Structures are given as C-alpha cells and as structure tokens.
Amino acid sequence: MSYEVRYPTRAAEQKETLPPEGQQALAGLEKKLGNDPWNAGRADKGSGSWRAGFGRFGDAQYVIGERDVVRVTMLFITWVG
C-alpha cells in the first residue's frame, strides 16, 4: 500500500523556502512516508500527529489518515540550518 503525501497551503509555503539541501532531504522523507508513514517518524504524544527528521536540520510534523484515501498530510516543515 502506498500513501499520498500532501501539503496544505502553510506546509507547501514552508517547503518552498527550504534550501536545496533541505528540499533533497525532504524528498527522501516523502518516499519513506509514502511507503510506511508509521515507521518513518515517531508519534508526537498528546497531539495526534507524528514527527520525522530529515537531513541535518529538518523536522516535519504530519498526520496519517486512512479513511477514504490513505494519505499523509504535512502540517509544518522546519529547517534550522
């Protein structure tokens, strides 16, 4: 089963501001999330969301939905480098 990774407006805007290194690292995370989002990151206790690092400075927060379409929705993208 593969998951669709989608970016609502805020996360899409954050993605666009990443440096090339961050864009490349995030693309690698997207592949992992598309294959198995449950093992690509860790549960963010109490929030119902998940977090995963990417590259040296990246952090992504996302939710996993499995109702009608299996989907990973990115909430926030951060690059601290």
N, C-alpha and C positions, 0 to 999 in steps of 0.2 A: 504494500500500500504506500502511495506517496502522498505527501501533504502539500497543499498550495500555500506558499508563503506570500502574504500580502502586507502592504504598507499603507495604513491610513495617512491622511494628509500630514500630520505632525511628524510621524516617523519617516515619511518619504522626504520631507524637508530636511530632517536631521541626516538622513542617508546621503543626500546631495552635498552636504557640507563636509563630508569625510575627505581626508587627503587620499591620494591614490593607494597608499599602503592600507588604509582603513577600508577602502572600497574593495580591495582584493581580499582582505581578511574576512570581510562581511560576506562576500560571495561564497567563501568556503563554509562559513556558518550556515548560510542559506541552504547549501547542499545537504549538510548534516540535518538541519531542521526538516527539509523535505523528505528525507528518508526515515528519520526516527526522532521526532522532537522531544520525546520523553527522556531520551538518553543524551541529548545534545547539551542540556543545561541542568540546572537544579531548581527545585521548587522554591519560590520566594514565600516562605511561611507567612500565613495570615493574609496574603493579598490575593491568592487565587491565580497568580501569574508565575512565570518562570523567568530565570535569568541565565544568560550564557555569555562568556567572554569571547572575544575574537581579536586576533592579533595581539600585539603587546599592550595596547591601551584601550581596547574596545569593550563595551558592555552593552548587551541588548536585553530588553525586557519584553516578554511576549506572552500571549495566552494561546492555548490549544483548544480548538473546537472540533467536535466530531458529530454534530447533529446531522445536517443535510449534506454538507460537503466537509471533508476533512481539511482543516485549514489551520495555519499558524498565523496569528495577527501580531505584527510587531507593534509595540507600544512606544518605546523610547529607544533611541540609539545614541550612545555617548562615546566620544573619543577623547581621551585625556592626555594625549601626547602632543 
